[in-house]
Structures are given as C-alpha cells and as structure tokens.
Amino acid sequence: MEALNEIRRLAERIFCGEARLKVIGGRLIQADYNPTTRTVRLTRGLVEAYRRGHITLRNVEAILWHEHGEKTYYKPRKLLAVLFLTLVAAVHIIFCIIHLVVVYHMIWFTLGLLVGICLTMACFCSPLNRAKELLCDVHATVNMGSVKEFIATLSRIDKLNRDVKINPLSRFRGLFMEKLCGEHPETQERVRFLERLKKVCENKGRASG
Ligand SMILES: [Zn+2]
C-alpha cells in the first residue's frame, strides 16, 4: 500500500526511528501516541483519507508532529505508578472490610470507591490533558514552521470527521471515554489559541524589530 509507505517514511523522519507505526480500526481521522509501547497509532480512516486525496501529506505531517509532541512532553510513568498504588490500596481496603460487612454493602462500597477513583482521576487529568494538547499543537506548529498550515489541518480534519457516518452508540462511547479519560479541547478552541499566540508573536516581533 503506497500511501502507507509514504506515511511510514514520514513518521521515520519525524520520530527518528524511536516509535513504531501501527494502523488501527476506525473510520474517523484520528491518531494517538502510546508511551508505554512507543507506538504511534493511526486509524484506517486517516490512511484512507490520505490515499483518496482528502488530506495531503502535509496534513499527515501536522498530525505526526502533534503526536511527536505527545512523545516529547507526556511521560506517564509517575501517573501510572500513582494509579497502580491507588488500585492496590483500594483492593487492600476491600479485603480488609470483607470480614466486617455483608456482601451487599461490600459491593456498593466497591462500586462507590471505583467511581470515586475514576472521577478523581478525571478531575486531575482533564485540565492537564487539555493543556498538553495545546502544548503539542504549539510543538507541531514550531516544527512545521507554519501556524497557518497547522490550523488548516485541524479545520480540515474536523470537517471530514463531521461528515463520517458512524453509529450513534460508538459516538456516545467515544464521547464517554473522552470525558472520563481526559478531555481534548474543541477544535475551535485549539484554533483560537494558536491564532492568539500567533498575534502575540507578531506583536513581539514588531516591538523588538
Ligand atoms: Zn494529542
């Protein structure tokens, strides 16, 4: 598949061979970076959109630079360690109270505890994740040398993804996981942020020039 080979060569250049590329299912144009396996995952929808000429190689480059930002700034080891310790503590508490309460209460307690952990994680992760996304966008624009092209990529992907017909249940599941595991800022918000940053840089250039 020639389209995929071109994307592979591009990823090789951007990540300098330090990440694997994997194509996963999904009709939407999406990508993510898995730091534990050092893998950039692209959806089949993304590869297909490039193969059909709906997005250009420069658009793919913008996406890959964003994921390179994820690799550069997102080091989740401490977060994973905290998560693991929290789960160990939770399991320990549950085992400790097994002898004290009846099974019915134990189930509700366990559920309550798990929901509490998830909500706490969501409260912590959401703002951090939103800030990380904006930082990765800045990282991508700096490496591409063009705010305009990166904004054009964001807008193009947003428009194409809106036109993709996926079943409402999958869309709802995606939205639920998004809210639970750390929100992404809306495309409009990302675009606005970059435009404001661009203006600040232009003003600064003029002031010092
Ligand atoms: Zn991201």
py3Dmol code that shows the C-alpha trace and the ligand (Angstrom):
import py3Dmol

protein = """\
ATOM      1  CA  MET A   1       0.000   0.000   0.000  1.00  0.00           C
ATOM      2  CA  GLU A   2       1.904   3.039  -1.339  1.00  0.00           C
ATOM      3  CA  ALA A   3       0.021   5.586   0.805  1.00  0.00           C
ATOM      4  CA  LEU A   4       1.033   3.768   3.963  1.00  0.00           C
ATOM      5  CA  ASN A   5       4.681   3.541   2.827  1.00  0.00           C
ATOM      6  CA  GLU A   6       4.784   7.303   2.330  1.00  0.00           C
ATOM      7  CA  ILE A   7       3.319   7.858   5.805  1.00  0.00           C
ATOM      8  CA  ARG A   8       5.815   5.350   7.251  1.00  0.00           C
ATOM      9  CA  ARG A   9       8.767   7.194   5.688  1.00  0.00           C
ATOM     10  CA  LEU A  10       7.430  10.492   7.056  1.00  0.00           C
ATOM     11  CA  ALA A  11       6.986   9.022  10.561  1.00  0.00           C
ATOM     12  CA  GLU A  12      10.501   7.563  10.381  1.00  0.00           C
ATOM     13  CA  ARG A  13      11.893  11.033   9.639  1.00  0.00           C
ATOM     14  CA  ILE A  14       9.888  12.790  12.390  1.00  0.00           C
ATOM     15  CA  PHE A  15      10.391  10.213  15.142  1.00  0.00           C
ATOM     16  CA  CYS A  16      13.965   9.311  14.050  1.00  0.00           C
ATOM     17  CA  GLY A  17      13.089   5.629  14.318  1.00  0.00           C
ATOM     18  CA  GLU A  18      12.135   5.926  18.005  1.00  0.00           C
ATOM     19  CA  ALA A  19       8.489   4.972  17.556  1.00  0.00           C
ATOM     20  CA  ARG A  20       6.585   2.223  15.793  1.00  0.00           C
ATOM     21  CA  LEU A  21       3.696   2.970  13.486  1.00  0.00           C
ATOM     22  CA  LYS A  22       0.511   0.970  13.736  1.00  0.00           C
ATOM     23  CA  VAL A  23      -2.742   1.227  11.812  1.00  0.00           C
ATOM     24  CA  ILE A  24      -5.856   0.544  13.869  1.00  0.00           C
ATOM     25  CA  GLY A  25      -9.541   0.303  13.008  1.00  0.00           C
ATOM     26  CA  GLY A  26     -11.799   3.343  12.985  1.00  0.00           C
ATOM     27  CA  ARG A  27     -13.409   5.444  10.282  1.00  0.00           C
ATOM     28  CA  LEU A  28     -12.622   8.804  11.853  1.00  0.00           C
ATOM     29  CA  ILE A  29      -9.332  10.552  11.112  1.00  0.00           C
ATOM     30  CA  GLN A  30      -7.525  10.088  14.400  1.00  0.00           C
ATOM     31  CA  ALA A  31      -4.082   9.386  15.800  1.00  0.00           C
ATOM     32  CA  ASP A  32      -2.559   8.855  19.217  1.00  0.00           C
ATOM     33  CA  TYR A  33       0.732   8.005  20.829  1.00  0.00           C
ATOM     34  CA  ASN A  34       1.098   5.172  23.310  1.00  0.00           C
ATOM     35  CA  PRO A  35       4.100   5.958  25.522  1.00  0.00           C
ATOM     36  CA  THR A  36       4.281   2.513  27.125  1.00  0.00           C
ATOM     37  CA  THR A  37       4.721   0.713  23.812  1.00  0.00           C
ATOM     38  CA  ARG A  38       6.210   3.749  21.989  1.00  0.00           C
ATOM     39  CA  THR A  39       3.695   3.349  19.224  1.00  0.00           C
ATOM     40  CA  VAL A  40       2.016   5.944  17.039  1.00  0.00           C
ATOM     41  CA  ARG A  41      -1.409   4.627  16.148  1.00  0.00           C
ATOM     42  CA  LEU A  42      -3.232   5.925  13.096  1.00  0.00           C
ATOM     43  CA  THR A  43      -6.768   4.999  12.236  1.00  0.00           C
ATOM     44  CA  ARG A  44      -7.593   3.317   8.947  1.00  0.00           C
ATOM     45  CA  GLY A  45      -9.795   6.377   8.308  1.00  0.00           C
ATOM     46  CA  LEU A  46      -6.699   8.582   8.338  1.00  0.00           C
ATOM     47  CA  VAL A  47      -4.731   6.390   5.896  1.00  0.00           C
ATOM     48  CA  GLU A  48      -7.768   6.102   3.619  1.00  0.00           C
ATOM     49  CA  ALA A  49      -8.357   9.887   3.684  1.00  0.00           C
ATOM     50  CA  TYR A  50      -4.764  10.382   2.515  1.00  0.00           C
ATOM     51  CA  ARG A  51      -4.984   7.643  -0.106  1.00  0.00           C
ATOM     52  CA  ARG A  52      -8.129   9.219  -1.557  1.00  0.00           C
ATOM     53  CA  GLY A  53      -6.607  12.693  -1.565  1.00  0.00           C
ATOM     54  CA  HIS A  54      -8.929  14.138   1.098  1.00  0.00           C
ATOM     55  CA  ILE A  55      -5.895  15.156   3.130  1.00  0.00           C
ATOM     56  CA  THR A  56      -2.356  15.904   1.936  1.00  0.00           C
ATOM     57  CA  LEU A  57       0.971  14.556   3.158  1.00  0.00           C
ATOM     58  CA  ARG A  58       1.493  17.960   4.804  1.00  0.00           C
ATOM     59  CA  ASN A  59      -1.726  17.382   6.806  1.00  0.00           C
ATOM     60  CA  VAL A  60      -0.397  13.962   7.859  1.00  0.00           C
ATOM     61  CA  GLU A  61       2.863  15.631   8.826  1.00  0.00           C
ATOM     62  CA  ALA A  62       0.958  18.066  11.077  1.00  0.00           C
ATOM     63  CA  ILE A  63      -0.770  15.132  12.784  1.00  0.00           C
ATOM     64  CA  LEU A  64       2.522  13.283  13.253  1.00  0.00           C
ATOM     65  CA  TRP A  65       4.245  16.369  14.708  1.00  0.00           C
ATOM     66  CA  HIS A  66       1.413  16.686  17.230  1.00  0.00           C
ATOM     67  CA  GLU A  67       1.992  13.036  18.243  1.00  0.00           C
ATOM     68  CA  HIS A  68       5.717  13.744  18.417  1.00  0.00           C
ATOM     69  CA  GLY A  69       4.781  16.423  20.961  1.00  0.00           C
ATOM     70  CA  GLU A  70       2.907  13.770  22.952  1.00  0.00           C
ATOM     71  CA  LYS A  71       6.059  11.659  22.942  1.00  0.00           C
ATOM     72  CA  THR A  72       8.205  14.614  24.000  1.00  0.00           C
ATOM     73  CA  TYR A  73       6.054  16.063  26.798  1.00  0.00           C
ATOM     74  CA  TYR A  74       3.920  13.225  28.084  1.00  0.00           C
ATOM     75  CA  LYS A  75       5.753  10.934  30.494  1.00  0.00           C
ATOM     76  CA  PRO A  76       3.038   8.981  32.237  1.00  0.00           C
ATOM     77  CA  ARG A  77       5.221   6.737  34.399  1.00  0.00           C
ATOM     78  CA  LYS A  78       4.511   8.674  37.620  1.00  0.00           C
ATOM     79  CA  LEU A  79       0.807   8.813  36.811  1.00  0.00           C
ATOM     80  CA  LEU A  80       0.746   5.063  36.169  1.00  0.00           C
ATOM     81  CA  ALA A  81       2.616   4.457  39.429  1.00  0.00           C
ATOM     82  CA  VAL A  82       0.055   6.563  41.351  1.00  0.00           C
ATOM     83  CA  LEU A  83      -2.786   4.732  39.636  1.00  0.00           C
ATOM     84  CA  PHE A  84      -1.266   1.361  40.460  1.00  0.00           C
ATOM     85  CA  LEU A  85      -0.717   2.278  44.132  1.00  0.00           C
ATOM     86  CA  THR A  86      -4.288   3.635  44.384  1.00  0.00           C
ATOM     87  CA  LEU A  87      -5.656   0.393  42.993  1.00  0.00           C
ATOM     88  CA  VAL A  88      -3.510  -1.689  45.372  1.00  0.00           C
ATOM     89  CA  ALA A  89      -4.768   0.438  48.286  1.00  0.00           C
ATOM     90  CA  ALA A  90      -8.364   0.063  47.105  1.00  0.00           C
ATOM     91  CA  VAL A  91      -8.069  -3.726  46.796  1.00  0.00           C
ATOM     92  CA  HIS A  92      -6.391  -3.866  50.207  1.00  0.00           C
ATOM     93  CA  ILE A  93      -9.214  -1.861  51.848  1.00  0.00           C
ATOM     94  CA  ILE A  94     -11.806  -4.108  50.216  1.00  0.00           C
ATOM     95  CA  PHE A  95     -10.109  -7.250  51.505  1.00  0.00           C
ATOM     96  CA  CYS A  96      -9.812  -5.719  54.972  1.00  0.00           C
ATOM     97  CA  ILE A  97     -13.512  -4.979  55.228  1.00  0.00           C
ATOM     98  CA  ILE A  98     -14.664  -8.282  53.757  1.00  0.00           C
ATOM     99  CA  HIS A  99     -14.924  -9.698  57.293  1.00  0.00           C
ATOM    100  CA  LEU A 100     -16.747  -6.671  58.663  1.00  0.00           C
ATOM    101  CA  VAL A 101     -19.639  -6.048  56.319  1.00  0.00           C
ATOM    102  CA  VAL A 102     -22.171  -8.114  54.489  1.00  0.00           C
ATOM    103  CA  VAL A 103     -21.628  -8.821  50.797  1.00  0.00           C
ATOM    104  CA  TYR A 104     -24.393  -6.431  49.698  1.00  0.00           C
ATOM    105  CA  HIS A 105     -22.752  -3.455  51.368  1.00  0.00           C
ATOM    106  CA  MET A 106     -19.364  -4.558  50.142  1.00  0.00           C
ATOM    107  CA  ILE A 107     -20.473  -4.441  46.508  1.00  0.00           C
ATOM    108  CA  TRP A 108     -21.836  -0.907  46.876  1.00  0.00           C
ATOM    109  CA  PHE A 109     -18.733   0.192  48.716  1.00  0.00           C
ATOM    110  CA  THR A 110     -16.506  -1.250  45.962  1.00  0.00           C
ATOM    111  CA  LEU A 111     -18.546   0.407  43.228  1.00  0.00           C
ATOM    112  CA  GLY A 112     -18.530   3.729  45.094  1.00  0.00           C
ATOM    113  CA  LEU A 113     -14.786   3.520  45.583  1.00  0.00           C
ATOM    114  CA  LEU A 114     -14.123   2.754  41.914  1.00  0.00           C
ATOM    115  CA  VAL A 115     -16.403   5.565  40.721  1.00  0.00           C
ATOM    116  CA  GLY A 116     -14.679   7.900  43.208  1.00  0.00           C
ATOM    117  CA  ILE A 117     -11.231   6.936  41.872  1.00  0.00           C
ATOM    118  CA  CYS A 118     -12.364   7.408  38.262  1.00  0.00           C
ATOM    119  CA  LEU A 119     -13.932  10.819  38.973  1.00  0.00           C
ATOM    120  CA  THR A 120     -10.876  11.988  40.913  1.00  0.00           C
ATOM    121  CA  MET A 121      -8.617  10.897  38.072  1.00  0.00           C
ATOM    122  CA  ALA A 122     -10.892  12.653  35.566  1.00  0.00           C
ATOM    123  CA  CYS A 123     -10.782  15.883  37.634  1.00  0.00           C
ATOM    124  CA  PHE A 124      -6.991  15.793  37.699  1.00  0.00           C
ATOM    125  CA  CYS A 125      -6.433  14.531  34.184  1.00  0.00           C
ATOM    126  CA  SER A 126      -8.907  16.699  32.305  1.00  0.00           C
ATOM    127  CA  PRO A 127      -7.245  20.126  32.713  1.00  0.00           C
ATOM    128  CA  LEU A 128      -3.773  18.602  32.376  1.00  0.00           C
ATOM    129  CA  ASN A 129      -4.766  16.813  29.212  1.00  0.00           C
ATOM    130  CA  ARG A 130      -6.277  19.952  27.690  1.00  0.00           C
ATOM    131  CA  ALA A 131      -3.084  21.907  28.435  1.00  0.00           C
ATOM    132  CA  LYS A 132      -0.966  19.084  26.985  1.00  0.00           C
ATOM    133  CA  GLU A 133      -2.989  19.085  23.764  1.00  0.00           C
ATOM    134  CA  LEU A 134      -2.439  22.827  23.298  1.00  0.00           C
ATOM    135  CA  LEU A 135       1.258  22.406  24.029  1.00  0.00           C
ATOM    136  CA  CYS A 136       1.516  19.607  21.438  1.00  0.00           C
ATOM    137  CA  ASP A 137      -0.217  21.878  18.897  1.00  0.00           C
ATOM    138  CA  VAL A 138       2.391  24.568  19.551  1.00  0.00           C
ATOM    139  CA  HIS A 139       5.132  21.923  19.243  1.00  0.00           C
ATOM    140  CA  ALA A 140       3.702  20.879  15.873  1.00  0.00           C
ATOM    141  CA  THR A 141       3.452  24.445  14.523  1.00  0.00           C
ATOM    142  CA  VAL A 142       7.039  25.219  15.567  1.00  0.00           C
ATOM    143  CA  ASN A 143       8.350  22.077  13.862  1.00  0.00           C
ATOM    144  CA  MET A 144       6.272  22.653  10.740  1.00  0.00           C
ATOM    145  CA  GLY A 145       7.266  26.308  10.663  1.00  0.00           C
ATOM    146  CA  SER A 146       3.694  27.354   9.929  1.00  0.00           C
ATOM    147  CA  VAL A 147       0.761  28.166  12.181  1.00  0.00           C
ATOM    148  CA  LYS A 148      -1.453  28.619   9.131  1.00  0.00           C
ATOM    149  CA  GLU A 149      -0.869  25.100   7.796  1.00  0.00           C
ATOM    150  CA  PHE A 150      -1.437  23.501  11.188  1.00  0.00           C
ATOM    151  CA  ILE A 151      -4.702  25.402  11.692  1.00  0.00           C
ATOM    152  CA  ALA A 152      -5.763  24.389   8.159  1.00  0.00           C
ATOM    153  CA  THR A 153      -5.090  20.736   9.060  1.00  0.00           C
ATOM    154  CA  LEU A 154      -7.141  20.950  12.267  1.00  0.00           C
ATOM    155  CA  SER A 155     -10.071  22.541  10.451  1.00  0.00           C
ATOM    156  CA  ARG A 156      -9.889  20.073   7.538  1.00  0.00           C
ATOM    157  CA  ILE A 157      -9.866  17.009   9.810  1.00  0.00           C
ATOM    158  CA  ASP A 158     -12.702  18.416  11.911  1.00  0.00           C
ATOM    159  CA  LYS A 159     -14.830  18.950   8.813  1.00  0.00           C
ATOM    160  CA  LEU A 160     -14.058  15.495   7.360  1.00  0.00           C
ATOM    161  CA  ASN A 161     -14.749  13.762  10.684  1.00  0.00           C
ATOM    162  CA  ARG A 162     -18.111  15.512  10.991  1.00  0.00           C
ATOM    163  CA  ASP A 163     -19.115  14.025   7.631  1.00  0.00           C
ATOM    164  CA  VAL A 164     -18.196  10.453   8.646  1.00  0.00           C
ATOM    165  CA  LYS A 165     -21.261   8.396   9.431  1.00  0.00           C
ATOM    166  CA  ILE A 166     -20.675   6.220  12.486  1.00  0.00           C
ATOM    167  CA  ASN A 167     -23.306   4.555  14.582  1.00  0.00           C
ATOM    168  CA  PRO A 168     -24.626   6.687  17.478  1.00  0.00           C
ATOM    169  CA  LEU A 169     -23.626   4.075  20.077  1.00  0.00           C
ATOM    170  CA  SER A 170     -19.936   4.211  19.043  1.00  0.00           C
ATOM    171  CA  ARG A 171     -20.092   8.015  19.003  1.00  0.00           C
ATOM    172  CA  PHE A 172     -21.598   8.020  22.507  1.00  0.00           C
ATOM    173  CA  ARG A 173     -18.980   5.515  23.762  1.00  0.00           C
ATOM    174  CA  GLY A 174     -16.188   7.664  22.309  1.00  0.00           C
ATOM    175  CA  LEU A 175     -17.622  10.759  23.991  1.00  0.00           C
ATOM    176  CA  PHE A 176     -17.995   8.959  27.333  1.00  0.00           C
ATOM    177  CA  MET A 177     -14.397   7.666  27.276  1.00  0.00           C
ATOM    178  CA  GLU A 178     -13.226  11.122  26.237  1.00  0.00           C
ATOM    179  CA  LYS A 179     -14.917  12.735  29.247  1.00  0.00           C
ATOM    180  CA  LEU A 180     -13.704  10.002  31.604  1.00  0.00           C
ATOM    181  CA  CYS A 181     -10.102   9.647  30.481  1.00  0.00           C
ATOM    182  CA  GLY A 182      -9.180  13.262  29.858  1.00  0.00           C
ATOM    183  CA  GLU A 183     -10.816  15.752  27.612  1.00  0.00           C
ATOM    184  CA  HIS A 184      -9.413  17.151  24.406  1.00  0.00           C
ATOM    185  CA  PRO A 185     -10.122  20.824  23.723  1.00  0.00           C
ATOM    186  CA  GLU A 186     -12.606  21.534  20.927  1.00  0.00           C
ATOM    187  CA  THR A 187     -11.034  22.188  17.515  1.00  0.00           C
ATOM    188  CA  GLN A 188     -12.337  25.782  17.563  1.00  0.00           C
ATOM    189  CA  GLU A 189     -10.654  26.330  20.928  1.00  0.00           C
ATOM    190  CA  ARG A 190      -7.349  24.930  19.611  1.00  0.00           C
ATOM    191  CA  VAL A 191      -7.555  27.142  16.524  1.00  0.00           C
ATOM    192  CA  ARG A 192      -8.398  30.251  18.597  1.00  0.00           C
ATOM    193  CA  PHE A 193      -5.490  29.556  20.947  1.00  0.00           C
ATOM    194  CA  LEU A 194      -2.988  29.261  18.067  1.00  0.00           C
ATOM    195  CA  GLU A 195      -4.313  32.391  16.357  1.00  0.00           C
ATOM    196  CA  ARG A 196      -3.950  34.395  19.575  1.00  0.00           C
ATOM    197  CA  LEU A 197      -0.442  33.036  20.103  1.00  0.00           C
ATOM    198  CA  LYS A 198       0.461  33.954  16.526  1.00  0.00           C
ATOM    199  CA  LYS A 199      -0.756  37.518  17.112  1.00  0.00           C
ATOM    200  CA  VAL A 200       1.316  37.817  20.300  1.00  0.00           C
ATOM    201  CA  CYS A 201       4.429  36.591  18.445  1.00  0.00           C
ATOM    202  CA  GLU A 202       3.810  39.037  15.580  1.00  0.00           C
ATOM    203  CA  ASN A 203       3.380  41.965  18.010  1.00  0.00           C
ATOM    204  CA  LYS A 204       6.526  40.972  19.856  1.00  0.00           C
ATOM    205  CA  GLY A 205       8.425  40.766  16.575  1.00  0.00           C
ATOM    206  CA  ARG A 206       7.251  44.235  15.621  1.00  0.00           C
ATOM    207  CA  ALA A 207       8.103  45.687  19.060  1.00  0.00           C
ATOM    208  CA  SER A 208      11.646  44.312  19.027  1.00  0.00           C
ATOM    209  CA  GLY A 209      12.183  44.944  15.302  1.00  0.00           C
TER     210      GLY A 209
END
"""
ligand_1 = """\
1
ZN
Zn -2.963 14.825 21.387
"""
view = py3Dmol.view(width=600, height=400)
view.addModel(protein, "pdb")
view.setStyle({"model": 0}, {"cartoon": {"style": "trace"}})
view.addModel(ligand_1, "xyz")
view.setStyle({"model": 1}, {"stick": {}})
view.zoomTo()
view.show()
